[in-house]
Amino acid sequence: MSLVKVLEISGENAVAQEDGQKVYERIRELLKSGQDLQLDFQGVKIFASPFFNAAIGQLLKDFDADDLNRRLKFEHLSLVGQEVLKKVNENSKRYFSSSEAFKKAQTEVIGNLARKL
């Protein structure tokens, strides 16, 4: 089983989408090569959904949810981190099981909101 230390990638704050993307790229390759892995959050103190959306949420476009649950384990993830991850997983499952028309509409709405901020 491979070990990926989030602290080495994102530092103490697992908040930025860019850091989540780095984690995603690393773990996607390990999972695609057939390896099981542990994602270690020791030393990480702050969590946000953009990080988990990029790191974990988009894995559902590449892998079956049951397969991920068997092969990807989380270590040292605080209760707050677990709650954020749970919400991201629920949203990602809903998103990736939706029709293409719904995904397109959702992406457009989110883009419009982001431009207004």
C-alpha positions in Angstrom: 0.0 0.0 0.0 1.4 3.4 -1.0 1.4 6.4 1.3 0.8 10.0 0.2 1.5 12.7 2.8 -0.7 15.7 2.2 1.5 17.9 4.4 4.4 17.5 2.0 2.2 18.7 -0.9 -0.1 21.4 0.6 1.5 22.3 4.0 -0.7 22.7 7.0 -3.5 24.2 5.0 -5.4 21.9 2.7 -7.5 24.6 1.2 -6.3 25.6 -2.3 -7.6 23.9 -5.4 -4.1 23.9 -6.9 -2.8 21.8 -4.0 -5.8 19.5 -4.3 -5.0 19.1 -8.0 -1.4 18.0 -7.2 -2.8 15.4 -4.7 -5.3 14.2 -7.3 -2.6 13.8 -10.0 -0.4 11.8 -7.6 -3.1 9.5 -6.3 -4.8 9.0 -9.6 -1.6 7.6 -11.1 -1.1 5.3 -8.1 -4.7 4.0 -8.3 -4.6 3.6 -12.1 -1.4 1.4 -11.6 -3.5 -0.8 -9.4 -2.0 0.3 -6.0 -4.1 0.8 -2.9 -3.1 3.9 -0.9 -3.3 5.8 2.3 -3.7 9.5 2.2 -2.1 10.8 5.4 -3.2 14.2 6.8 -0.9 14.2 9.8 0.1 17.8 10.5 -2.6 19.3 8.3 -4.7 21.7 10.4 -7.1 23.5 8.0 -9.4 22.0 5.4 -11.6 23.5 2.7 -13.9 22.1 0.0 -11.9 23.5 -3.0 -9.0 21.3 -1.9 -11.1 18.2 -1.5 -13.1 18.8 -4.7 -9.9 18.8 -6.7 -8.1 16.1 -4.7 -10.9 13.6 -4.1 -14.1 14.6 -5.7 -12.9 14.4 -9.3 -11.7 10.8 -8.7 -15.3 9.8 -9.3 -14.9 10.6 -12.9 -12.1 8.0 -13.1 -13.1 5.3 -10.6 -16.2 3.6 -9.3 -17.2 4.9 -5.8 -17.1 1.4 -4.3 -13.7 0.8 -5.8 -12.4 4.0 -4.2 -13.8 3.1 -0.8 -11.9 -0.1 -0.9 -8.6 1.2 -2.2 -8.2 4.7 -0.8 -7.9 5.1 3.0 -7.5 8.3 5.0 -5.3 8.7 8.0 -5.1 11.4 10.7 -8.0 13.3 9.2 -9.6 15.5 11.9 -13.4 15.5 12.4 -13.7 18.8 10.6 -11.7 17.4 7.7 -13.9 14.3 7.7 -17.1 16.4 7.5 -15.8 18.5 4.6 -14.7 15.3 2.8 -18.1 13.7 3.4 -19.9 16.7 1.9 -17.6 16.8 -1.1 -18.1 13.1 -1.7 -21.9 13.5 -1.6 -21.8 16.4 -4.1 -19.3 14.7 -6.4 -21.4 11.5 -6.5 -24.5 13.5 -7.4 -22.6 15.6 -10.0 -20.9 12.6 -11.8 -24.1 10.6 -11.9 -26.0 13.6 -13.5 -26.8 14.0 -17.1 -24.4 16.0 -19.3 -27.0 18.8 -19.8 -27.3 19.2 -16.0 -23.5 19.3 -15.6 -23.2 21.9 -18.3 -25.9 24.1 -16.7 -24.3 23.7 -13.3 -20.9 24.7 -14.6 -22.3 27.8 -16.3 -24.1 28.9 -13.1 -21.0 28.4 -11.0 -18.9 30.3 -13.6 -21.4 33.2 -13.6 -21.4 33.4 -9.8 -17.6 33.4 -9.8 -17.4 36.2 -12.3 -19.7 38.3 -10.1 -17.5 37.9 -7.1 
